[in-house]
Amino acid sequence: MRLAIPCFGLILTILMLAITACGAAATATPDGAAVPSTAAPSSGQRVLKVAMTFLDEPPDPYQAGWLAVPVGLAETLFRLGDNLKPEPWLATGGTQIAPTKWEITLRDGVKFHNGAVMDATKVKGSLDLALARRPGTRILLDIDRVEVKDSSTVIIVTNSPNPTLLGLLTNQNTSIADPDTVPTSLEDSAERAAMTGPYKLESFTTDREMRVAAHTEYWQGRPAMEGIEYVAFAEANTRLIALQSGDVDIAVNLSPQGAVVVGNDSSLDVRTAPPSGMLFLFVNHESPAMQDKLVRRALALAINRDAMSSGVADGRAVPAGSMFPPGFISCQDSSGYTYDPDAARQLLADAGYQDSDGDGVVERDGKALELVLQTYPEQPLLPPMLEALQSMLGDIGVGAKVQIVEWTLASQGGYDLFGYSNGTITTGDSQWALTRQYMTGGDENRGNFSNAKVDELIGQLSAVADPAERELVACEALQEGQDNVALIPVMFPNRLYGISNSVNWPVGPHAAQIYFIDHLIGLK
């Protein structure tokens, strides 16, 4: 076990001052957020320390399940197995007893963090809150009502036939919490709700740190650690330095270059998760420059995805032909987004753009095609990806300015293209990502794409049970969205974890990054 370093806060302060002096202060990081105040654990406590990319919102199980689940606070009724198919978690099974009715049996012996026993009444109350507190969850699940059959069984009634409901119930924002501990007001965060995971929340400071303590009555057994301390660092290099110095035991989301450094250090190790999250570009469909589909198509064809994967990602990524990684769906490469700068230039010409003044940037009606490209620093490949994109767009006569901002700005416009990272396989079924990314009002449709035919096709998926027929409909919806350039996929990177040799990680990284901390991970 690595001993706690008393001067932890001082070391990180020095590191952050050095990085700021080198220019990192240009990123949109709140004042002081990069220097968490971390006290040494009390004598005898076994505490794991983890450097995270994001701690930007409280771990509300309904609004921020993407954080609450990975850090071991929350769990869902079902989860994805290693084969990316849904399997029971807090539930023991689910049966479709009618086209719009599912019977879900619940696991016995599960206790919330407050000691209350999970039963059907609690689960119904929690699911009702999940639907009420996040519109995107309501759209995704399309649930009419939840009923209590008996103490260990709930009936979920959907508005239309939904053969993939069990997969949708792996969505992290359907995490189960004791409804009696959730604030009455929908405006108040549910971060302090009693959840079911192996750890329970002790403290949370936005953009700085989070501390969790062992849930000693956890249903799978007592957790390996007394507690875990999470610290937030936006920059991958800072997470790497904290790992090298021994200030943290695990650094999440290393850059490919950082992984090489860790691999060359005998006291450290690299763990690699297979590609699942997509690096892509939100298209701002409300931007005047992005209204023309020919322009959007030209931008998609201007990207050399092989060069991005081999160069920017140092070979630790695969090119993205669509929003789904290879092998997930039969038509994942149906977009035709093959690198073709000549075709891109022709599309711009067809759209009426010409470089009439010879300055290298095309214009139409006297207005140059100059785009604003934004992204955020927490995903280490995004800033260099946009820098490479800037050059590729310049090659077809499109001007571009790169801005590093907060990730939340992707929902607020002010850009033409926004570099982003999203998981697309979380439920093991294509409907989840298609609904979130392509459907009008979807939970992750931050560029405000809207297309009636796409909405109709995605809506059809709820009523299709046959796997082959589902794939045909999903592929048609995917193709329609890609033909309209709803968003622009770039690549699927490996997720890289740096760990100390003192870490015991029996399970290792999952392809779906929402599964990270469990009751087994700890220190040797």
NUVEXBA-753365 format. One line per field, with one value per residue (C-alpha): x, y, z; residue number from 1; chain. Coordinates in nm, 2 decimals. Layout:
% NUVEXBA-753365
px	[X ...]
py	[Y ...]
pz	[Z ...]
pos	[NUM ...]
unit	[A ...]
***
This chain:
% NUVEXBA-753365
px	[0.00 0.14 0.17 -0.01 0.21 0.15 0.25 0.00 -0.17 0.16 0.29 -0.02 -0.02 0.34 0.25 -0.05 0.15 0.41 0.15 -0.03 0.30 0.32 -0.01 -0.27 -0.46 -0.61 -0.86 -1.19 -1.11 -1.26 -1.02 -0.85 -1.03 -0.72 -0.58 -0.79 -0.73 -0.66 -0.59 -0.41 -0.65 -0.68 -0.45 -0.54 -0.78 -0.73 -0.81 -0.77 -0.69 -0.82 -0.75 -1.06 -1.14 -1.47 -1.62 -1.82 -2.17 -2.29 -2.34 -2.72 -2.83 -3.10 -2.92 -2.56 -2.57 -2.27 -2.07 -2.27 -2.24 -1.86 -1.75 -1.94 -2.23 -2.52 -2.65 -2.92 -3.16 -2.97 -2.61 -2.41 -2.21 -1.87 -2.05 -2.24 -2.57 -2.79 -2.77 -2.94 -2.78 -3.03 -3.29 -3.27 -3.46 -3.72 -4.00 -4.21 -4.56 -4.74 -4.64 -4.64 -4.58 -4.26 -4.24 -3.91 -3.81 -3.58 -3.28 -3.33 -3.10 -3.01 -2.98 -2.96 -2.68 -2.92 -2.99 -3.34 -3.42 -3.48 -3.82 -4.07 -4.23 -3.89 -3.80 -4.12 -4.07 -3.71 -3.81 -4.10 -3.84 -3.60 -3.88 -3.99 -3.64 -3.49 -3.69 -3.44 -3.49 -3.87 -3.83 -3.58 -3.78 -4.13 -4.28 -4.65 -4.64 -4.47 -4.68 -4.60 -4.70 -4.56 -4.27 -4.01 -4.17 -4.26 -4.46 -4.34 -4.60 -4.47 -4.67 -4.58 -4.43 -4.06 -3.87 -3.54 -3.66 -3.41 -3.12 -3.27 -3.28 -2.90 -2.91 -2.71 -2.98 -3.22 -3.01 -3.21 -3.22 -3.44 -3.71 -3.77 -3.42 -3.47 -3.56 -3.92 -3.83 -3.72 -3.48 -3.28 -3.00 -3.05 -2.68 -2.74 -3.00 -2.93 -2.82 -2.71 -2.35 -2.05 -1.96 -2.16 -2.10 -1.92 -1.83 -1.83 -1.67 -1.74 -1.44 -1.22 -1.27 -1.52 -1.48 -1.68 -1.69 -1.75 -2.11 -2.04 -2.38 -2.33 -2.52 -2.22 -1.99 -1.79 -1.59 -1.21 -1.14 -1.25 -1.29 -1.20 -1.08 -1.14 -0.96 -1.04 -0.78 -0.89 -0.55 -0.42 -0.06 -0.16 -0.33 -0.01 0.21 -0.01 0.02 0.40 0.45 0.24 -0.02 -0.29 -0.31 -0.52 -0.52 -0.82 -0.81 -0.44 -0.33 -0.16 0.17 0.11 0.04 0.39 0.54 0.35 0.44 0.81 0.78 0.83 0.62 0.32 0.10 -0.14 -0.49 -0.67 -1.04 -1.15 -1.30 -1.66 -1.68 -1.70 -1.50 -1.70 -1.82 -2.16 -2.29 -2.47 -2.77 -2.88 -2.56 -2.61 -2.30 -2.43 -2.77 -2.65 -2.63 -2.37 -2.14 -2.19 -2.12 -1.81 -1.68 -1.74 -1.54 -1.25 -1.15 -0.88 -0.99 -0.70 -0.46 -0.65 -0.64 -0.28 -0.14 -0.35 -0.44 -0.10 -0.26 -0.48 -0.81 -1.01 -1.16 -1.53 -1.76 -2.07 -2.16 -2.12 -1.78 -1.69 -1.89 -2.18 -2.42 -2.39 -2.41 -2.18 -1.97 -2.26 -2.21 -1.97 -1.76 -1.45 -1.17 -1.21 -1.09 -1.15 -1.52 -1.54 -1.41 -1.67 -1.95 -1.85 -1.85 -2.19 -2.30 -2.19 -1.85 -1.55 -1.22 -1.26 -1.00 -0.73 -0.67 -0.72 -1.07 -1.38 -1.67 -2.03 -2.21 -1.89 -1.88 -1.59 -1.66 -1.48 -1.59 -1.57 -1.45 -1.48 -1.39 -1.29 -0.96 -1.07 -1.07 -0.70 -0.75 -1.01 -0.79 -0.52 -0.81 -0.95 -0.60 -0.56 -0.92 -0.83 -0.56 -0.77 -1.05 -0.79 -0.69 -1.04 -1.06 -1.25 -1.12 -1.14 -1.06 -1.02 -1.14 -1.10 -1.40 -1.62 -1.80 -2.14 -2.11 -2.19 -2.56 -2.55 -2.45 -2.19 -2.00 -2.02 -1.86 -1.79 -1.55 -1.71 -1.69 -1.99 -2.05 -2.28 -2.31 -2.43 -2.75 -2.62 -2.88 -2.86 -3.19 -3.03 -2.77 -3.00 -3.26 -3.01 -2.81 -3.05 -3.40 -3.55 -3.51 -3.28 -3.08 -2.74 -2.87 -2.67 -2.65 -3.03 -3.06 -3.42 -3.55 -3.91 -3.81 -3.53 -3.77 -4.03 -3.77 -3.64 -3.99 -4.06 -3.78 -3.99 -4.24 -4.00 -3.90 -3.73 -3.35 -3.30 -3.59 -3.47 -3.13 -3.28 -3.48 -3.19 -2.96 -3.22 -3.24 -2.86 -2.82 -3.08 -2.91 -2.58 -2.71 -2.82 -2.49 -2.66 -2.31 -1.97 -1.80 -1.42 -1.27 -1.32 -1.02 -0.91 -0.97 -0.64 -0.60 -0.27 -0.24 0.02 0.15 0.00 -0.35 -0.55 -0.80 -0.94 -1.20 -1.02 -1.16 -1.50 -1.57 -1.85 -1.67 -1.96 -1.84 -1.53 -1.53 -1.67 -1.65 -1.34 -1.10 -0.85 -0.49 -0.27]
py	[0.00 0.34 0.58 0.91 1.20 1.48 1.76 1.64 1.98 2.17 1.94 1.99 2.36 2.38 2.16 2.37 2.70 2.55 2.45 2.78 2.96 2.75 2.87 2.63 2.91 2.98 2.70 2.76 2.62 2.80 2.99 2.76 2.45 2.26 2.25 2.03 2.04 1.68 1.59 1.27 0.99 0.91 0.64 0.29 0.39 0.24 0.51 0.49 0.81 0.87 1.16 1.22 1.43 1.57 1.66 1.94 1.86 1.68 1.30 1.32 0.97 1.10 1.41 1.30 0.92 0.94 1.03 0.86 0.51 0.51 0.63 0.35 0.55 0.43 0.12 0.05 -0.24 -0.38 -0.33 -0.42 -0.74 -0.79 -0.89 -0.55 -0.72 -0.63 -0.85 -0.82 -0.59 -0.46 -0.67 -1.05 -1.06 -0.91 -1.07 -0.91 -1.03 -0.83 -0.60 -0.30 -0.47 -0.59 -0.77 -0.69 -0.90 -0.74 -0.86 -0.94 -0.81 -0.48 -0.19 0.18 0.39 0.49 0.13 0.12 -0.20 -0.18 -0.31 -0.26 0.05 0.21 0.11 0.24 0.57 0.60 0.53 0.78 1.04 0.95 1.02 1.34 1.49 1.44 1.49 1.30 0.99 1.02 1.04 0.75 0.50 0.60 0.47 0.52 0.41 0.18 -0.05 -0.25 -0.62 -0.74 -0.64 -0.78 -0.72 -0.41 -0.39 -0.13 -0.03 0.15 0.37 0.15 -0.20 -0.18 -0.51 -0.34 -0.20 -0.40 -0.25 0.10 0.04 0.02 0.40 0.55 0.82 0.54 0.47 0.36 0.57 0.58 0.82 0.92 1.08 1.28 1.65 1.74 2.02 1.91 2.21 2.07 1.82 1.46 1.41 1.34 1.07 0.73 0.51 0.14 0.13 0.01 0.36 0.65 1.02 1.21 1.54 1.70 2.02 2.12 2.09 2.00 1.68 1.42 1.18 0.86 0.61 0.24 0.12 -0.15 -0.32 -0.34 -0.63 -0.79 -0.77 -0.52 -0.29 -0.34 0.02 0.23 0.52 0.68 1.03 1.17 1.48 1.67 1.77 1.90 1.84 1.49 1.59 1.70 1.37 1.20 1.40 1.33 0.96 0.97 1.16 0.91 1.16 0.94 0.57 0.58 0.84 0.82 0.90 0.94 1.07 0.82 1.00 0.98 0.61 0.56 0.74 0.52 0.21 0.29 0.33 0.01 0.13 0.20 0.01 0.10 -0.06 -0.03 -0.04 -0.12 0.16 0.25 0.62 0.83 1.15 1.36 1.70 1.84 2.04 2.36 2.33 2.68 2.84 3.02 2.86 2.51 2.54 2.41 2.03 2.05 2.25 2.00 1.71 1.88 1.92 1.55 1.45 1.68 1.48 1.22 0.98 0.74 1.02 1.13 0.78 0.70 1.05 1.24 0.92 0.76 0.44 0.40 0.46 0.34 0.56 0.63 0.58 0.64 0.68 0.31 0.13 -0.15 -0.47 -0.31 -0.28 -0.42 -0.08 0.12 0.22 0.32 0.69 0.72 0.97 0.86 1.12 1.29 1.66 1.69 1.59 1.83 2.12 2.04 2.03 2.38 2.49 2.34 2.53 2.86 2.90 3.02 3.17 3.48 3.69 3.42 3.44 3.06 3.09 3.04 3.29 3.32 3.65 3.83 3.64 3.41 3.06 3.09 2.86 2.86 2.52 2.47 2.18 2.12 2.00 1.71 1.45 1.48 1.39 1.66 1.98 1.82 1.67 2.02 2.15 1.88 1.95 2.32 2.23 1.98 2.24 2.49 2.24 2.27 2.65 2.67 2.90 2.79 2.93 2.68 2.78 2.58 2.62 2.44 2.13 2.27 2.53 2.26 2.30 2.68 2.75 3.02 2.77 2.60 2.26 2.14 1.85 1.62 1.27 1.04 0.67 0.52 0.16 0.20 0.00 -0.26 -0.15 0.12 0.28 0.44 0.64 0.72 0.86 1.07 1.20 1.22 1.26 1.60 1.70 1.40 1.40 1.45 1.63 1.94 2.07 2.08 1.85 1.79 1.57 1.43 1.12 1.04 1.09 0.86 0.58 0.60 0.59 0.27 0.09 0.08 -0.15 -0.38 -0.70 -0.91 -0.84 -0.85 -0.62 -0.39 -0.36 -0.27 0.01 0.13 0.13 0.33 0.59 0.60 0.64 0.92 1.10 1.07 1.18 1.49 1.52 1.54 1.52 1.43 1.12 1.11 0.82 0.57 0.59 0.34 0.47 0.46 0.42 0.47 0.28 0.23 -0.12 -0.10 -0.11 -0.43 -0.42 -0.77 -0.69 -0.43 -0.16 -0.22 -0.12 0.10 0.36 0.41 0.09 0.17 0.15 -0.17 -0.32 -0.52 -0.26 -0.15 -0.15 -0.46]
pz	[0.00 -0.09 0.21 0.20 0.12 0.37 0.13 -0.13 -0.16 -0.18 -0.46 -0.67 -0.61 -0.74 -1.04 -1.13 -1.10 -1.34 -1.59 -1.57 -1.64 -1.95 -2.08 -1.95 -1.79 -2.13 -2.07 -1.91 -1.56 -1.26 -1.04 -0.80 -0.92 -1.02 -0.66 -0.44 -0.07 0.02 0.38 0.47 0.57 0.94 1.07 0.96 0.68 0.34 0.09 -0.28 -0.47 -0.82 -1.06 -1.26 -1.57 -1.45 -1.12 -1.26 -1.12 -0.81 -0.85 -0.87 -0.97 -1.20 -1.35 -1.34 -1.34 -1.57 -1.26 -0.98 -1.14 -1.23 -0.88 -0.71 -0.56 -0.78 -0.96 -1.21 -1.24 -1.53 -1.65 -1.96 -1.94 -2.10 -2.42 -2.41 -2.35 -2.06 -1.75 -1.41 -1.15 -0.88 -1.06 -1.09 -1.42 -1.65 -1.86 -2.12 -2.02 -2.28 -2.57 -2.34 -2.00 -1.84 -1.51 -1.32 -1.03 -0.77 -0.58 -0.21 0.05 -0.11 0.13 0.06 0.21 0.49 0.58 0.43 0.24 -0.14 -0.23 -0.51 -0.36 -0.33 -0.69 -0.83 -0.64 -0.78 -1.14 -1.11 -1.00 -1.28 -1.53 -1.36 -1.31 -1.65 -1.97 -2.18 -1.96 -2.01 -2.38 -2.39 -2.18 -2.30 -1.98 -1.91 -1.54 -1.29 -1.07 -0.76 -0.80 -0.47 -0.25 -0.49 -0.83 -1.03 -1.35 -1.60 -1.86 -2.17 -2.40 -2.70 -2.73 -2.63 -2.67 -2.55 -2.23 -2.02 -2.22 -2.17 -1.80 -1.80 -1.87 -1.58 -1.52 -1.41 -1.11 -0.80 -0.49 -0.18 -0.29 0.07 0.06 -0.26 -0.23 -0.31 -0.54 -0.88 -0.88 -0.59 -0.65 -0.54 -0.48 -0.11 -0.19 -0.04 -0.33 -0.34 -0.46 -0.26 -0.16 -0.02 -0.06 0.21 0.05 -0.29 -0.41 -0.77 -1.00 -0.71 -0.51 -0.40 -0.11 -0.06 0.23 0.22 0.23 0.48 0.42 0.04 -0.10 -0.28 0.03 0.22 -0.02 -0.03 0.07 0.36 0.13 -0.21 -0.28 -0.63 -0.75 -1.07 -1.32 -1.66 -1.82 -1.90 -1.82 -1.47 -1.41 -1.53 -1.30 -1.00 -1.08 -1.13 -0.80 -0.61 -0.52 -0.68 -0.73 -1.06 -1.33 -1.57 -1.94 -2.01 -2.34 -2.57 -2.51 -2.13 -2.16 -2.32 -2.02 -1.77 -1.97 -1.93 -1.55 -1.36 -1.07 -1.29 -1.54 -1.82 -1.84 -2.17 -2.24 -2.59 -2.80 -2.72 -2.68 -2.99 -3.06 -3.29 -3.39 -3.29 -3.59 -3.47 -3.69 -3.59 -3.72 -4.06 -4.20 -4.12 -4.27 -4.61 -4.62 -4.90 -4.67 -4.38 -4.62 -4.74 -4.39 -4.32 -4.63 -4.55 -4.24 -4.28 -4.01 -4.06 -4.00 -3.69 -3.55 -3.63 -3.57 -3.31 -3.12 -3.18 -3.31 -3.00 -3.18 -3.48 -3.75 -3.70 -4.00 -3.78 -3.42 -3.35 -3.30 -3.54 -3.49 -3.29 -3.58 -3.94 -4.11 -3.89 -4.19 -4.41 -4.40 -4.69 -4.49 -4.68 -4.68 -5.02 -5.02 -5.39 -5.35 -5.05 -5.26 -5.53 -5.28 -5.16 -5.52 -5.57 -5.27 -5.43 -5.25 -5.45 -5.35 -5.57 -5.39 -5.38 -5.00 -4.96 -4.80 -5.00 -4.98 -5.10 -5.15 -5.03 -4.69 -4.62 -4.49 -4.15 -3.87 -3.50 -3.36 -2.99 -2.76 -2.39 -2.24 -2.02 -2.31 -2.40 -2.77 -2.84 -2.85 -3.09 -3.29 -3.35 -3.44 -3.70 -3.82 -3.86 -4.10 -4.29 -4.34 -4.45 -4.72 -4.88 -4.84 -4.51 -4.24 -3.88 -3.53 -3.24 -2.89 -2.57 -2.35 -2.10 -2.23 -2.12 -2.39 -2.65 -2.56 -2.58 -2.94 -3.03 -3.25 -3.58 -3.48 -3.13 -3.05 -2.80 -2.65 -2.59 -2.52 -2.78 -2.67 -2.31 -2.34 -2.59 -2.84 -3.11 -3.01 -2.71 -2.90 -3.19 -2.96 -2.76 -3.06 -3.35 -3.22 -3.19 -2.82 -2.75 -2.43 -2.62 -2.93 -2.83 -3.19 -3.22 -3.52 -3.62 -3.90 -3.92 -4.10 -3.86 -3.57 -3.73 -3.79 -3.44 -3.31 -3.50 -3.31 -2.99 -3.17 -3.34 -3.16 -3.42 -3.40 -3.78 -3.84 -3.57 -3.73 -4.07 -3.91 -3.70 -4.01 -4.20 -3.92 -3.90 -4.27 -4.28 -4.00 -4.17 -4.51 -4.34 -4.14 -3.80 -3.65 -3.78 -3.63 -3.62 -3.42 -3.14 -2.90 -2.64 -2.29 -2.10 -1.73 -1.55 -1.22 -0.95 -0.90 -0.55 -0.71 -0.72 -1.00 -1.04 -1.30 -1.50 -1.73 -1.90 -2.26 -2.13 -1.92 -1.68 -1.51 -1.31 -0.94 -0.78 -0.44 -0.54 -0.66 -0.40 -0.28 -0.24]
pos	[1 2 3 4 5 6 7 8 9 10 11 12 13 14 15 16 17 18 19 20 21 22 23 24 25 26 27 28 29 30 31 32 33 34 35 36 37 38 39 40 41 42 43 44 45 46 47 48 49 50 51 52 53 54 55 56 57 58 59 60 61 62 63 64 65 66 67 68 69 70 71 72 73 74 75 76 77 78 79 80 81 82 83 84 85 86 87 88 89 90 91 92 93 94 95 96 97 98 99 100 101 102 103 104 105 106 107 108 109 110 111 112 113 114 115 116 117 118 119 120 121 122 123 124 125 126 127 128 129 130 131 132 133 134 135 136 137 138 139 140 141 142 143 144 145 146 147 148 149 150 151 152 153 154 155 156 157 158 159 160 161 162 163 164 165 166 167 168 169 170 171 172 173 174 175 176 177 178 179 180 181 182 183 184 185 186 187 188 189 190 191 192 193 194 195 196 197 198 199 200 201 202 203 204 205 206 207 208 209 210 211 212 213 214 215 216 217 218 219 220 221 222 223 224 225 226 227 228 229 230 231 232 233 234 235 236 237 238 239 240 241 242 243 244 245 246 247 248 249 250 251 252 253 254 255 256 257 258 259 260 261 262 263 264 265 266 267 268 269 270 271 272 273 274 275 276 277 278 279 280 281 282 283 284 285 286 287 288 289 290 291 292 293 294 295 296 297 298 299 300 301 302 303 304 305 306 307 308 309 310 311 312 313 314 315 316 317 318 319 320 321 322 323 324 325 326 327 328 329 330 331 332 333 334 335 336 337 338 339 340 341 342 343 344 345 346 347 348 349 350 351 352 353 354 355 356 357 358 359 360 361 362 363 364 365 366 367 368 369 370 371 372 373 374 375 376 377 378 379 380 381 382 383 384 385 386 387 388 389 390 391 392 393 394 395 396 397 398 399 400 401 402 403 404 405 406 407 408 409 410 411 412 413 414 415 416 417 418 419 420 421 422 423 424 425 426 427 428 429 430 431 432 433 434 435 436 437 438 439 440 441 442 443 444 445 446 447 448 449 450 451 452 453 454 455 456 457 458 459 460 461 462 463 464 465 466 467 468 469 470 471 472 473 474 475 476 477 478 479 480 481 482 483 484 485 486 487 488 489 490 491 492 493 494 495 496 497 498 499 500 501 502 503 504 505 506 507 508 509 510 511 512 513 514 515 516 517 518 519 520 521 522 523 524]
unit	[A A A A A A A A A A A A A A A A A A A A A A A A A A A A A A A A A A A A A A A A A A A A A A A A A A A A A A A A A A A A A A A A A A A A A A A A A A A A A A A A A A A A A A A A A A A A A A A A A A A A A A A A A A A A A A A A A A A A A A A A A A A A A A A A A A A A A A A A A A A A A A A A A A A A A A A A A A A A A A A A A A A A A A A A A A A A A A A A A A A A A A A A A A A A A A A A A A A A A A A A A A A A A A A A A A A A A A A A A A A A A A A A A A A A A A A A A A A A A A A A A A A A A A A A A A A A A A A A A A A A A A A A A A A A A A A A A A A A A A A A A A A A A A A A A A A A A A A A A A A A A A A A A A A A A A A A A A A A A A A A A A A A A A A A A A A A A A A A A A A A A A A A A A A A A A A A A A A A A A A A A A A A A A A A A A A A A A A A A A A A A A A A A A A A A A A A A A A A A A A A A A A A A A A A A A A A A A A A A A A A A A A A A A A A A A A A A A A A A A A A A A A A A A A A A A A A A A A A A A A A A A A A A A A A A A A A A A A A A A A A A A A A A A A A A A A A A A A A A A A A A A A A A A A A A A A A A A A A A A A A A A A A]
***
